[in-house]
Amino acid sequence: MSRHGVPGDRCMRHAKMRGGVTLVELLIVVLILAALAAVAVPRISESATAARKRLCRTNIEVINTAIEEYRLNAGGYPDSLPEVTQNPNYFPDGAPICPITKQAYTISQAIYRVDTTEHNH
């Protein structure tokens, strides 16, 4: 029995009133989510950029390895990079492109390697 003689009446009224979320509580949740997003979004962007840079370096290493394999198999270096990158024995999925510049890689005829000056990301 409650203090006023009505069993549980006050507790029932309080429970009915407390059923929703107040505007202040909602604003606090929105502010917390906004703060978390402000921290997370730049880090995700940095991670994506770093992944593209790593992929570019990996592509260059793979192409340079394929150039050396070509040299061993053909007895000399290729005259142009497409001789290697368009050969399905070396690149069955097609020639790789730079994930940052979206351009094809080029070969330096002086050193018979992919020109890394364009890809120093």
Secondary structure, 3 states (H helix, E strand, C coil): CCCCCCCCHHHHHHHHHCCCCCHHHHHHHHHHHHHHHHHHHHHHHHHHHHHHHHHHHHHHHHHHHHHHHHHHHHCCCCCCCHHHHCCCCCCCCCCCECCCCCCECCEECCCCEECHHHHCC
